[in-house]
């Protein structure tokens, strides 16, 4: 392994504890097994608290993009623990050679190793698309009111647009005129013709007076 490129790697304390147990339980039935490769990586790794891990570092359950320098193929996978792997869904176990090579790498770093037949393999980390530690850190900052600049600008922009819309609605409501009442035409009063004659009226009055 002395002739291979072994870059410095960083592993979170939580990942280190679990990966150490996995490496120790590996079966050493080959000249250089993946479990031994993982154990060597853990021995030279810098251990950091989860909150101190840089966002471009590969941690467990990170979604990453890497390039195989031998074949030129680029792939995007999620690094998982043994038992969680699913090749159809792009979930690679850390006990696969590629998984062990990726753990702890930073963006742009390359890792070399010898395959089972002795051939040299090499991959380069292109990008970390998702990292659990980074999302947990963002969530904690938001809960504490210390919002990242990009998210803070977006929230301020939404508040400004909402405020402007509210002001616009208020102005429009002030400009609205009340609905005009429909005019109701009331005809002027006019005396109606009396069907009784003047003599009949005189008699009626005398009868009422007695």
Backbone as a chain_set.jsonl record, in Angstrom:
{"seq": "XXXXXXXXXXXXXXXXXXXXXXXXXXXXXXXXXXXXXXXXXXXXXXXXXXXXXXXXXXXXXXXXXXXXXXXXXXXXXXXXXXXXXXXXXXXXXXXXXXXXXXXXXXXXXXXXXXXXXXXXXXXXXXXXXXXXXXXXXXXXXXXXXXXXXXXXXXXXXXXXXXXXXXXXXXXXXXXXXXXXXXXXXXXXXXXXXXXXXXXXXXXXXXXXXX", "coords": {"N": [[0.808, -1.208, 0.0], [2.169, 1.103, 0.179], [2.882, 2.367, -2.167], [0.689, 3.61, -3.101], [-1.722, 6.284, -3.613], [-2.675, 7.856, -0.842], [-4.789, 9.896, 0.439], [-5.268, 12.512, 2.943], [-7.938, 12.041, 5.215], [-11.19, 12.779, 6.624], [-13.266, 11.931, 9.295], [-16.371, 11.686, 10.972], [-16.917, 11.603, 14.522], [-19.023, 9.985, 15.33], [-19.487, 8.325, 13.072], [-16.991, 7.095, 13.04], [-16.87, 5.44, 15.348], [-18.802, 3.461, 14.805], [-17.947, 2.458, 12.331], [-15.477, 1.441, 13.04], [-16.137, -0.818, 14.543], [-17.355, -2.311, 12.535], [-15.205, -2.725, 10.784], [-13.51, -4.201, 12.426], [-14.94, -6.508, 12.684], [-14.713, -7.609, 10.232], [-14.045, -10.209, 7.857], [-10.978, -11.677, 7.347], [-10.076, -13.009, 4.747], [-8.652, -12.798, 2.452], [-5.804, -11.579, 0.569], [-5.73, -8.823, 0.829], [-8.253, -7.421, 2.222], [-11.456, -5.679, 1.941], [-12.34, -4.907, 4.434], [-9.941, -4.654, 5.828], [-8.83, -2.601, 4.375], [-10.619, -0.577, 5.058], [-10.083, -0.41, 7.805], [-7.43, 0.491, 7.74], [-7.869, 3.033, 6.649], [-9.345, 4.252, 8.705], [-7.415, 4.324, 10.692], [-5.622, 6.294, 9.846], [-7.188, 8.497, 9.681], [-8.504, 11.801, 10.359], [-10.301, 12.602, 13.162], [-13.374, 14.139, 13.767], [-15.814, 16.262, 15.358], [-19.315, 15.846, 14.626], [-20.607, 18.317, 13.995], [-18.484, 19.811, 13.145], [-17.625, 18.935, 10.726], [-16.711, 19.547, 7.39], [-18.789, 20.681, 4.656], [-18.149, 19.457, 2.23], [-17.165, 16.959, 2.653], [-17.191, 13.415, 2.59], [-19.487, 11.61, 4.349], [-21.156, 9.041, 6.27], [-24.163, 7.99, 4.725], [-24.13, 10.042, 2.959], [-24.801, 11.626, -0.176], [-23.129, 11.298, -3.1], [-20.979, 12.226, -5.866], [-18.791, 10.647, -8.049], [-15.823, 9.926, -9.974], [-14.597, 7.27, -11.877], [-11.338, 6.773, -12.415], [-10.086, 4.941, -13.996], [-11.893, 3.758, -15.806], [-13.231, 5.997, -16.624], [-15.841, 6.47, -16.079], [-18.608, 8.174, -14.594], [-20.379, 8.323, -11.586], [-23.233, 8.517, -9.415], [-23.927, 8.095, -6.116], [-25.268, 6.818, -2.962], [-23.79, 6.548, 0.152], [-23.859, 3.885, 2.352], [-24.48, 1.867, 5.347], [-23.528, -1.617, 5.897], [-26.049, -3.908, 4.916], [-27.9, -1.994, 4.323], [-27.633, -1.543, 1.698], [-28.443, -1.123, -1.795], [-28.16, -1.758, -4.929], [-29.64, -1.144, -7.208], [-30.924, 1.179, -6.48], [-28.824, 2.825, -6.186], [-27.448, 2.72, -3.774], [-24.657, 2.227, -2.034], [-22.694, 0.001, -0.132], [-20.479, 0.669, 2.602], [-18.66, -1.292, 2.909], [-18.057, -2.1, 0.401], [-15.517, -1.842, -2.071], [-15.406, 0.626, -3.413], [-16.994, 2.156, -1.732], [-15.525, 2.158, 0.685], [-13.291, 3.496, -0.244], [-14.337, 6.008, -0.701], [-15.259, 7.084, 1.771], [-14.76, 9.735, 3.968], [-13.335, 11.293, 2.151], [-12.623, 14.494, 0.608], [-14.013, 17.053, -1.54], [-12.666, 16.801, -4.787], [-10.498, 15.253, -4.06], [-8.546, 12.244, -4.583], [-8.515, 8.659, -4.502], [-6.631, 5.695, -4.282], [-6.38, 2.147, -4.802], [-5.65, -1.395, -4.625], [-7.203, -3.846, -6.583], [-8.985, -7.042, -6.191], [-7.597, -8.768, -7.908], [-5.195, -7.604, -8.051], [-4.971, -5.461, -9.726], [-4.739, -1.905, -10.287], [-6.884, 0.5, -8.887], [-8.665, 3.607, -9.07], [-10.354, 6.429, -7.879], [-12.028, 9.606, -8.086], [-13.381, 12.105, -6.088], [-16.029, 14.044, -7.047], [-18.198, 15.65, -6.22], [-20.147, 16.445, -3.319], [-23.385, 15.916, -2.923], [-25.348, 15.713, -0.995], [-25.262, 15.828, 2.523], [-25.667, 14.471, 5.681], [-24.767, 15.663, 8.117], [-24.406, 18.337, 7.435], [-27.047, 19.144, 6.862], [-28.201, 18.793, 9.375], [-26.801, 20.711, 10.787], [-27.649, 23.058, 9.515], [-30.354, 22.988, 10.187], [-30.203, 23.341, 12.97], [-29.12, 25.919, 13.118], [-31.146, 27.439, 11.987], [-33.224, 27.008, 13.82], [-32.129, 28.324, 15.978], [-32.263, 30.904, 15.182], [-30.197, 31.853, 13.679], [-29.946, 32.2, 10.718], [-28.715, 30.925, 7.597], [-27.13, 33.006, 5.108], [-28.144, 32.902, 2.433], [-30.683, 31.628, 2.722], [-31.811, 33.433, 4.479], [-32.047, 35.758, 2.926], [-33.913, 34.881, 1.046], [-36.158, 34.469, 2.674], [-36.594, 37.095, 3.607], [-37.198, 38.305, 1.204], [-39.606, 37.04, 0.521], [-41.207, 37.985, 2.625], [-41.206, 40.718, 2.046], [-42.516, 40.821, -0.428], [-44.991, 39.813, 0.353], [-45.772, 41.833, 2.126], [-45.913, 44.019, 0.374], [-47.981, 43.182, -1.283], [-50.066, 43.215, 0.539], [-50.256, 45.937, 1.142], [-50.982, 46.872, -1.379], [-53.465, 45.64, -1.681], [-54.865, 47.03, 0.314], [-54.852, 49.661, -0.65], [-56.306, 49.34, -3.003], [-58.741, 48.62, -1.951], [-59.509, 50.979, -0.772], [-59.963, 52.571, -2.952], [-62.188, 51.571, -4.028], [-65.548, 52.196, -4.948], [-68.684, 52.578, -3.281], [-71.433, 50.52, -4.125], [-73.794, 51.913, -6.381], [-76.986, 53.018, -5.353], [-80.072, 51.813, -6.536], [-82.35, 53.906, -8.168], [-85.528, 54.609, -6.936], [-88.597, 55.266, -8.183], [-91.042, 57.283, -6.95], [-94.334, 57.988, -7.345], [-95.905, 61.205, -7.489], [-98.283, 62.428, -5.032], [-101.738, 62.64, -5.7], [-105.033, 63.976, -5.484], [-107.732, 61.744, -5.405], [-110.588, 61.22, -7.485], [-113.797, 61.613, -6.05], [-116.464, 59.345, -5.807], [-119.047, 60.094, -4.812], [-121.74, 62.405, -4.948], [-122.074, 65.972, -4.376], [-124.408, 66.569, -2.942], [-125.039, 64.119, -1.813], [-122.929, 63.781, -0.101], [-123.458, 65.9, 1.71], [-125.781, 65.059, 2.975], [-124.813, 62.746, 4.168], [-123.087, 63.753, 6.084], [-124.843, 65.196, 7.736], [-126.346, 63.107, 8.76], [-124.408, 61.852, 10.264], [-123.874, 63.726, 12.24], [-126.184, 63.837, 13.492]], "CA": [[0.0, 0.0, 0.0], [3.018, 2.285, 0.283], [3.026, 3.025, -3.454], [-0.602, 4.146, -3.494], [-2.069, 7.628, -3.164], [-3.564, 7.789, 0.324], [-4.994, 11.281, 0.852], [-5.805, 12.695, 4.304], [-9.404, 11.965, 5.24], [-11.84, 13.24, 7.858], [-14.43, 11.113, 9.635], [-17.036, 12.153, 12.178], [-16.735, 10.715, 15.673], [-20.11, 8.996, 15.338], [-19.188, 7.342, 12.026], [-15.76, 6.371, 13.397], [-17.177, 4.386, 16.317], [-19.533, 2.357, 14.171], [-17.107, 1.872, 11.286], [-14.418, 0.666, 13.694], [-16.701, -2.126, 14.877], [-17.565, -3.033, 11.278], [-13.898, -3.15, 10.278], [-12.979, -5.244, 13.312], [-15.695, -7.738, 12.47], [-14.491, -8.094, 8.866], [-13.391, -11.513, 7.723], [-9.737, -11.498, 6.597], [-9.861, -14.254, 4.013], [-7.925, -12.51, 1.225], [-4.525, -10.912, 0.81], [-6.031, -7.479, 1.332], [-9.711, -7.344, 2.144], [-12.05, -4.354, 2.074], [-12.364, -4.596, 5.859], [-8.592, -4.187, 6.172], [-8.699, -1.29, 3.73], [-11.384, 0.356, 5.894], [-9.352, -0.247, 9.062], [-6.281, 1.358, 7.457], [-8.366, 4.393, 6.49], [-9.714, 4.766, 10.022], [-6.193, 4.559, 11.468], [-4.96, 7.533, 9.426], [-8.194, 9.555, 9.541], [-8.674, 12.832, 11.38], [-11.63, 12.453, 13.74], [-13.953, 15.454, 14.07], [-17.208, 16.27, 15.816], [-20.221, 15.959, 13.472], [-20.868, 19.703, 13.642], [-17.274, 20.445, 12.608], [-17.318, 18.35, 9.424], [-16.952, 20.439, 6.261], [-19.886, 20.171, 3.815], [-17.678, 18.731, 1.048], [-16.572, 15.703, 3.116], [-18.092, 12.27, 2.488], [-19.825, 10.926, 5.591], [-22.142, 7.987, 6.045], [-25.45, 8.414, 4.181], [-23.959, 11.169, 2.035], [-25.03, 11.361, -1.6], [-21.916, 11.841, -3.714], [-20.688, 11.954, -7.279], [-17.367, 10.353, -8.207], [-15.394, 9.456, -11.295], [-13.634, 6.164, -11.929], [-10.249, 7.256, -13.265], [-9.654, 3.858, -14.883], [-12.879, 3.598, -16.882], [-13.748, 7.3, -17.004], [-17.27, 6.518, -15.76], [-19.032, 9.002, -13.464], [-21.563, 7.769, -10.944], [-23.788, 9.224, -8.262], [-24.386, 7.055, -5.202], [-25.419, 7.145, -1.544], [-22.935, 5.652, 0.935], [-24.673, 3.361, 3.449], [-23.91, 0.782, 6.148], [-23.882, -2.969, 5.426], [-27.442, -4.244, 5.169], [-28.752, -0.937, 3.771], [-27.28, -1.343, 0.295], [-29.391, -1.451, -2.866], [-27.453, -1.304, -6.126], [-30.6, -0.564, -8.15], [-31.236, 2.534, -6.011], [-27.576, 3.574, -6.056], [-27.02, 2.72, -2.378], [-23.477, 1.387, -1.958], [-22.212, -0.269, 1.213], [-19.126, 1.123, 2.912], [-17.791, -2.455, 2.803], [-17.64, -2.259, -0.987], [-14.243, -1.149, -2.249], [-15.675, 2.021, -3.765], [-17.499, 2.814, -0.532], [-14.407, 2.373, 1.603], [-12.421, 4.515, -0.831], [-14.992, 7.324, -0.661], [-15.516, 7.602, 3.105], [-13.784, 10.696, 4.489], [-12.715, 12.128, 1.118], [-13.146, 15.837, 0.36], [-14.187, 17.334, -2.958], [-11.451, 16.912, -5.579], [-9.493, 14.274, -3.651], [-8.564, 10.942, -5.242], [-8.099, 7.524, -3.678], [-6.185, 4.543, -5.054], [-6.246, 0.876, -4.095], [-5.484, -2.565, -5.481], [-8.36, -4.731, -6.639], [-8.732, -8.437, -5.773], [-6.635, -9.413, -8.796], [-3.935, -6.866, -8.025], [-5.026, -4.295, -10.587], [-4.881, -0.635, -9.584], [-8.124, 1.253, -9.038], [-8.561, 5.002, -8.613], [-11.553, 7.242, -8.053], [-11.914, 11.007, -7.661], [-14.649, 12.655, -5.622], [-16.393, 15.244, -7.784], [-19.096, 16.538, -5.486], [-21.046, 15.915, -2.296], [-24.695, 16.526, -3.171], [-26.11, 15.739, 0.257], [-24.509, 15.36, 3.696], [-26.545, 14.583, 6.854], [-24.243, 16.593, 9.113], [-24.656, 19.709, 6.985], [-28.465, 19.429, 7.03], [-28.452, 18.926, 10.81], [-26.245, 22.002, 11.199], [-28.545, 24.099, 9.006], [-31.575, 22.963, 10.995], [-29.916, 23.93, 14.28], [-28.931, 27.355, 12.948], [-32.461, 28.046, 11.741], [-33.963, 26.987, 15.094], [-31.526, 29.314, 16.876], [-32.423, 32.23, 14.603], [-29.002, 32.22, 12.918], [-30.237, 31.637, 9.412], [-27.718, 31.168, 6.56], [-27.398, 34.223, 4.347], [-29.005, 32.661, 1.277], [-32.05, 31.383, 3.178], [-32.306, 34.666, 5.087], [-32.456, 36.657, 1.843], [-35.147, 34.37, 0.462], [-37.269, 34.724, 3.595], [-36.861, 38.528, 3.595], [-37.839, 38.62, -0.073], [-41.004, 36.608, 0.613], [-41.906, 38.896, 3.52], [-41.385, 41.994, 1.362], [-43.567, 40.645, -1.434], [-46.257, 39.689, 1.079], [-46.126, 43.154, 2.647], [-46.305, 44.856, -0.765], [-49.31, 42.737, -1.722], [-51.038, 43.658, 1.542], [-50.44, 47.38, 0.933], [-51.722, 47.04, -2.627], [-54.861, 45.285, -1.423], [-55.463, 48.104, 1.107], [-55.069, 50.802, -1.541], [-57.391, 49.031, -3.929], [-60.005, 48.644, -1.221], [-59.876, 52.378, -0.547], [-60.402, 53.16, -4.219], [-63.465, 51.004, -4.452], [-66.718, 53.009, -4.653], [-69.834, 51.746, -2.907], [-72.371, 50.29, -5.237], [-74.826, 52.952, -6.471], [-78.343, 52.526, -5.069], [-81.003, 51.976, -7.637], [-83.359, 54.939, -7.91], [-86.916, 54.132, -6.879], [-89.467, 56.375, -8.567], [-92.291, 57.339, -6.179], [-95.216, 58.96, -8.03], [-96.45, 62.303, -6.647], [-99.67, 62.162, -4.615], [-102.787, 63.505, -6.326], [-106.358, 63.616, -4.949], [-108.493, 60.851, -6.267], [-111.982, 61.673, -7.654], [-114.763, 60.996, -5.147], [-117.645, 58.901, -6.588], [-120.295, 60.658, -4.267], [-122.089, 63.779, -5.375], [-122.027, 66.941, -3.293], [-125.649, 66.441, -2.158], [-124.93, 62.881, -1.042], [-121.96, 64.041, 0.976], [-124.106, 66.763, 2.701], [-126.709, 64.207, 3.718], [-124.029, 61.837, 4.987], [-122.54, 64.53, 7.214], [-125.976, 65.498, 8.645], [-126.705, 61.859, 9.449], [-123.356, 61.545, 11.259], [-123.983, 64.672, 13.333], [-127.425, 63.485, 14.181]], "C": [[0.843, 1.259, 0.0], [3.111, 3.044, -1.021], [1.717, 3.663, -3.927], [-0.809, 5.549, -2.941], [-3.092, 7.524, -2.039], [-3.74, 9.202, 0.871], [-5.446, 11.362, 2.303], [-7.329, 12.697, 4.257], [-9.917, 12.412, 6.607], [-13.103, 12.423, 8.082], [-15.041, 11.637, 10.925], [-16.875, 11.132, 13.299], [-17.803, 9.628, 15.712], [-19.857, 7.903, 14.294], [-17.985, 6.483, 12.42], [-16.059, 5.212, 14.342], [-17.846, 3.196, 15.642], [-18.686, 1.671, 13.103], [-15.972, 1.051, 11.877], [-14.915, -0.721, 14.05], [-16.913, -2.972, 13.625], [-16.247, -3.565, 10.734], [-13.323, -4.289, 11.116], [-13.666, -6.58, 13.081], [-15.488, -8.307, 11.077], [-13.736, -9.407, 8.855], [-12.173, -11.338, 6.828], [-9.4, -12.813, 5.878], [-9.173, -14.017, 2.662], [-6.622, -11.809, 1.578], [-4.743, -9.506, 1.345], [-7.523, -7.266, 1.164], [-10.169, -5.903, 2.285], [-12.091, -3.944, 3.535], [-11.007, -4.071, 6.319], [-8.34, -2.802, 5.579], [-9.425, -0.223, 4.551], [-10.642, 0.627, 7.196], [-8.13, 0.653, 8.868], [-6.717, 2.812, 7.321], [-8.727, 5.022, 7.822], [-8.474, 5.11, 10.849], [-5.51, 5.878, 11.095], [-5.928, 8.717, 9.326], [-8.101, 10.57, 10.666], [-10.11, 12.748, 11.871], [-12.146, 13.834, 14.151], [-15.375, 15.283, 14.581], [-18.123, 16.445, 14.613], [-20.466, 17.396, 13.042], [-19.687, 20.423, 13.042], [-16.877, 19.898, 11.243], [-17.641, 19.334, 8.31], [-18.022, 19.846, 5.342], [-19.435, 19.399, 2.585], [-17.007, 17.413, 1.409], [-17.611, 14.592, 3.041], [-18.265, 11.634, 3.861], [-20.828, 9.83, 5.27], [-23.485, 8.604, 5.693], [-25.349, 9.701, 3.362], [-24.272, 10.706, 0.612], [-23.922, 12.063, -2.372], [-21.831, 11.477, -5.19], [-19.187, 11.74, -7.414], [-17.083, 9.875, -9.619], [-14.383, 8.335, -11.134], [-12.544, 6.562, -12.919], [-9.722, 6.191, -14.211], [-10.594, 3.728, -16.072], [-13.399, 4.94, -17.405], [-15.218, 7.48, -16.674], [-17.52, 7.391, -14.53], [-20.325, 8.436, -12.904], [-21.97, 8.629, -9.764], [-24.426, 8.187, -7.347], [-24.626, 7.637, -3.809], [-24.639, 6.105, -0.754], [-23.691, 5.202, 2.187], [-23.908, 2.27, 4.208], [-24.293, -0.568, 5.554], [-25.305, -3.332, 5.847], [-28.404, -3.205, 4.625], [-28.559, -0.772, 2.265], [-28.387, -1.797, -0.65], [-28.788, -0.886, -4.151], [-28.391, -0.665, -7.139], [-30.961, 0.875, -7.78], [-29.98, 3.372, -5.816], [-27.092, 3.696, -4.623], [-25.887, 1.711, -2.225], [-23.015, 1.234, -0.518], [-20.782, 0.25, 1.382], [-18.145, -0.052, 2.889], [-17.581, -2.897, 1.361], [-16.372, -1.437, -1.163], [-14.445, 0.332, -2.564], [-16.154, 2.789, -2.545], [-16.401, 3.124, 0.458], [-13.475, 3.45, 1.08], [-13.011, 5.91, -0.688], [-15.084, 7.912, 0.74], [-14.383, 8.528, 3.565], [-13.128, 11.581, 3.455], [-13.372, 13.505, 1.067], [-13.224, 16.062, -1.143], [-12.861, 17.531, -3.678], [-10.372, 15.911, -5.216], [-9.671, 12.966, -4.412], [-8.047, 9.884, -4.286], [-7.756, 6.359, -4.577], [-6.164, 3.293, -4.171], [-6.067, -0.239, -5.118], [-6.733, -3.424, -5.416], [-7.991, -6.141, -6.226], [-7.691, -9.145, -6.621], [-5.308, -8.675, -8.848], [-3.935, -5.637, -8.9], [-5.264, -3.013, -9.784], [-6.215, 0.025, -9.918], [-7.907, 2.658, -8.501], [-9.879, 5.717, -8.888], [-11.266, 8.654, -7.547], [-13.301, 11.502, -7.26], [-14.916, 13.969, -6.347], [-17.232, 16.207, -6.949], [-19.881, 15.767, -4.437], [-22.385, 16.636, -2.46], [-25.522, 16.656, -1.894], [-25.245, 15.169, 1.367], [-25.384, 15.532, 4.932], [-26.072, 15.607, 7.876], [-24.507, 18.036, 8.716], [-26.119, 20.075, 7.173], [-28.817, 19.602, 8.498], [-27.947, 20.268, 11.314], [-27.132, 23.147, 10.741], [-29.821, 24.164, 9.834], [-31.361, 23.61, 12.354], [-29.762, 25.437, 14.181], [-30.257, 28.065, 12.737], [-33.267, 28.099, 13.03], [-33.437, 28.046, 16.056], [-31.616, 30.737, 16.328], [-31.219, 32.699, 13.809], [-29.103, 31.599, 11.536], [-29.105, 31.925, 8.421], [-28.127, 32.312, 5.648], [-28.347, 34.001, 3.183], [-30.449, 32.45, 1.67], [-32.654, 32.628, 3.777], [-32.788, 35.64, 4.024], [-33.759, 36.202, 1.222], [-36.341, 34.668, 1.359], [-37.62, 36.2, 3.617], [-37.585, 38.926, 2.311], [-39.316, 38.227, -0.047], [-41.815, 37.533, 1.514], [-42.187, 40.227, 2.834], [-42.497, 41.905, 0.333], [-44.927, 40.543, -0.765], [-46.726, 41.032, 1.606], [-46.608, 44.067, 1.53], [-47.705, 44.474, -1.252], [-50.39, 43.204, -0.757], [-51.326, 45.141, 1.383], [-51.268, 47.638, -0.314], [-53.192, 46.726, -2.431], [-55.572, 46.391, -0.65], [-55.785, 49.303, 0.234], [-56.24, 50.545, -2.479], [-58.741, 49.078, -3.22], [-60.461, 50.073, -0.95], [-60.436, 53.015, -1.805], [-61.744, 52.609, -4.694], [-64.617, 51.917, -4.042], [-67.872, 52.114, -4.241], [-70.799, 51.627, -4.072], [-73.486, 51.342, -5.209], [-76.207, 52.342, -6.238], [-79.245, 52.784, -6.267], [-82.089, 52.991, -7.273], [-84.756, 54.319, -7.958], [-87.846, 55.328, -7.125], [-90.777, 56.273, -7.78], [-93.218, 58.379, -6.831], [-95.77, 59.988, -7.043], [-97.911, 62.022, -6.307], [-100.62, 63.143, -5.283], [-104.132, 63.069, -5.791], [-107.132, 62.787, -5.946], [-109.948, 61.348, -6.37], [-112.943, 60.906, -6.752], [-116.01, 60.591, -5.936], [-118.973, 59.49, -6.075], [-120.516, 62.088, -4.785], [-122.051, 64.683, -4.159], [-123.248, 66.828, -2.391], [-125.596, 65.2, -1.269], [-123.965, 63.048, 0.121], [-122.61, 64.852, 2.086], [-125.034, 65.936, 3.563], [-125.954, 63.261, 4.668], [-123.483, 62.516, 6.22], [-123.638, 64.808, 8.247], [-126.361, 64.265, 9.437], [-125.679, 61.52, 10.549], [-123.49, 62.44, 12.451], [-125.212, 64.355, 14.174], [-128.339, 64.619, 14.2]], "O": [[0.317, 2.361, -0.158], [3.387, 4.244, -1.013], [1.651, 4.195, -5.035], [-0.185, 5.957, -1.961], [-4.241, 7.147, -2.268], [-2.93, 9.658, 1.677], [-5.957, 10.381, 2.842], [-7.929, 13.289, 3.36], [-9.187, 12.422, 7.598], [-13.91, 12.246, 7.17], [-14.323, 11.991, 11.86], [-16.716, 9.938, 13.045], [-17.523, 8.488, 16.082], [-19.992, 6.714, 14.582], [-17.968, 5.28, 12.16], [-15.545, 4.11, 14.146], [-17.479, 2.049, 15.895], [-18.704, 0.446, 12.984], [-15.547, 0.065, 11.275], [-14.19, -1.701, 13.877], [-16.689, -4.182, 13.635], [-16.169, -4.707, 10.28], [-12.725, -5.223, 10.583], [-13.069, -7.642, 13.255], [-16.022, -9.37, 10.76], [-12.904, -9.68, 9.72], [-12.301, -10.903, 5.684], [-8.57, -13.603, 6.329], [-9.115, -14.919, 1.827], [-6.37, -11.486, 2.739], [-4.009, -9.055, 2.224], [-7.992, -6.962, 0.067], [-9.406, -5.024, 2.685], [-11.902, -2.77, 3.854], [-10.943, -3.137, 7.118], [-7.717, -1.946, 6.208], [-8.924, 0.888, 4.723], [-10.578, 1.771, 7.645], [-7.826, 1.482, 9.726], [-6.039, 3.719, 7.805], [-8.448, 6.199, 8.048], [-8.483, 6.073, 11.615], [-4.886, 6.51, 11.948], [-5.531, 9.813, 8.931], [-7.679, 10.251, 11.777], [-11.041, 12.818, 11.069], [-11.437, 14.6, 14.805], [-16.049, 14.298, 14.281], [-17.748, 17.129, 13.66], [-20.526, 17.676, 11.845], [-19.835, 21.514, 12.492], [-15.891, 20.351, 10.661], [-18.735, 19.9, 8.286], [-18.146, 18.624, 5.26], [-20.258, 18.742, 1.947], [-16.346, 16.807, 0.565], [-18.774, 14.799, 3.387], [-17.295, 11.172, 4.463], [-21.29, 9.708, 4.135], [-23.897, 9.605, 6.278], [-26.353, 10.365, 3.104], [-24.038, 9.553, 0.249], [-23.793, 13.285, -2.305], [-22.502, 10.57, -5.681], [-18.397, 12.56, -6.947], [-17.985, 9.475, -10.355], [-13.435, 8.439, -10.356], [-12.798, 6.675, -14.118], [-8.98, 6.509, -15.14], [-10.147, 3.603, -17.212], [-13.946, 5.009, -18.506], [-15.79, 8.532, -16.959], [-16.761, 7.359, -13.561], [-21.25, 8.112, -13.649], [-21.164, 9.366, -9.195], [-25.352, 7.483, -7.747], [-24.25, 8.771, -3.511], [-24.811, 4.905, -0.971], [-24.116, 6.033, 2.99], [-22.848, 1.815, 3.779], [-25.261, -0.666, 4.799], [-25.71, -3.094, 6.984], [-29.594, -3.483, 4.475], [-29.236, 0.039, 1.632], [-29.153, -2.714, -0.355], [-28.893, 0.309, -4.426], [-27.995, 0.254, -7.855], [-31.266, 1.69, -8.651], [-30.056, 4.503, -5.336], [-26.405, 4.658, -4.279], [-26.109, 0.502, -2.276], [-22.951, 2.21, 0.229], [-19.99, 0.266, 0.439], [-16.933, 0.158, 2.854], [-16.992, -3.95, 1.117], [-16.18, -0.438, -0.469], [-13.732, 1.187, -2.039], [-15.768, 3.94, -2.341], [-16.346, 4.222, 1.011], [-12.927, 4.232, 1.857], [-12.273, 6.888, -0.566], [-14.997, 9.13, 0.893], [-13.21, 8.154, 3.551], [-12.431, 12.529, 3.816], [-14.535, 13.661, 1.438], [-12.585, 15.356, -1.922], [-12.027, 18.325, -3.246], [-9.422, 15.728, -5.977], [-10.774, 12.615, -4.832], [-7.256, 10.163, -3.385], [-8.486, 6.056, -5.521], [-5.959, 3.372, -2.96], [-6.301, -0.055, -6.313], [-7.257, -3.7, -4.337], [-6.827, -6.422, -5.94], [-6.978, -10.02, -6.13], [-4.403, -9.06, -9.588], [-3.001, -4.837, -8.836], [-5.908, -3.037, -8.736], [-6.618, 0.096, -11.079], [-7.089, 2.884, -7.609], [-10.441, 5.624, -9.979], [-10.393, 8.871, -6.706], [-14.27, 11.338, -8.001], [-14.115, 14.9, -6.267], [-17.012, 17.418, -6.967], [-20.234, 14.604, -4.629], [-22.495, 17.827, -2.168], [-26.3, 17.597, -1.74], [-24.575, 14.153, 1.182], [-25.81, 16.652, 5.213], [-26.883, 16.34, 8.441], [-24.8, 18.871, 9.572], [-26.423, 21.191, 7.595], [-29.635, 20.455, 8.843], [-28.578, 20.896, 12.164], [-27.349, 24.102, 11.487], [-30.314, 25.248, 10.147], [-32.224, 24.34, 12.841], [-30.221, 26.163, 15.063], [-30.468, 29.165, 13.248], [-33.92, 29.103, 13.316], [-34.193, 28.601, 16.853], [-31.103, 31.671, 16.942], [-31.211, 33.826, 13.312], [-28.438, 30.61, 11.226], [-28.583, 33.039, 8.394], [-29.314, 32.561, 5.437], [-29.252, 34.803, 2.957], [-31.351, 33.009, 1.047], [-33.849, 32.881, 3.625], [-33.825, 36.281, 4.197], [-34.62, 37.023, 0.903], [-37.403, 35.066, 0.881], [-38.8, 36.55, 3.642], [-38.474, 39.777, 2.328], [-40.174, 38.971, -0.524], [-42.971, 37.836, 1.216], [-43.26, 40.806, 3.006], [-43.328, 42.808, 0.231], [-45.906, 41.113, -1.248], [-47.914, 41.351, 1.55], [-47.582, 44.801, 1.695], [-48.511, 45.341, -1.589], [-51.496, 43.548, -1.173], [-52.476, 45.571, 1.474], [-52.144, 48.502, -0.323], [-54.063, 47.434, -2.936], [-56.742, 46.672, -0.91], [-56.858, 49.896, 0.353], [-57.063, 51.429, -2.717], [-59.745, 49.508, -3.787], [-61.66, 50.347, -0.902], [-61.289, 53.9, -1.731], [-62.348, 53.122, -5.637], [-64.659, 52.371, -2.899], [-68.034, 51.018, -4.778], [-70.942, 52.539, -4.887], [-74.052, 51.628, -4.154], [-76.563, 51.317, -6.82], [-79.181, 53.83, -6.912], [-82.671, 52.927, -6.19], [-85.106, 53.603, -8.895], [-87.86, 56.282, -6.348], [-91.524, 55.305, -7.923], [-92.876, 59.562, -6.849], [-96.067, 59.659, -5.894], [-98.673, 61.482, -7.109], [-100.323, 64.331, -5.406], [-104.358, 61.867, -5.651], [-107.182, 63.075, -7.142], [-110.475, 61.859, -5.383], [-112.9, 59.677, -6.702], [-116.563, 61.415, -6.665], [-119.965, 59.416, -6.8], [-119.573, 62.844, -5.017], [-122.001, 64.2, -3.028], [-123.122, 66.981, -1.176], [-126.047, 65.223, -0.123], [-124.183, 62.504, 1.204], [-122.384, 64.576, 3.265], [-125.059, 66.111, 4.781], [-126.381, 63.009, 5.795], [-123.425, 61.912, 7.291], [-123.422, 64.683, 9.452], [-126.665, 64.348, 10.627], [-126.024, 60.984, 11.602], [-123.254, 62.001, 13.576], [-125.254, 64.58, 15.383], [-129.441, 64.514, 14.738]]}, "num_chains": 1, "name": "protein.A"}
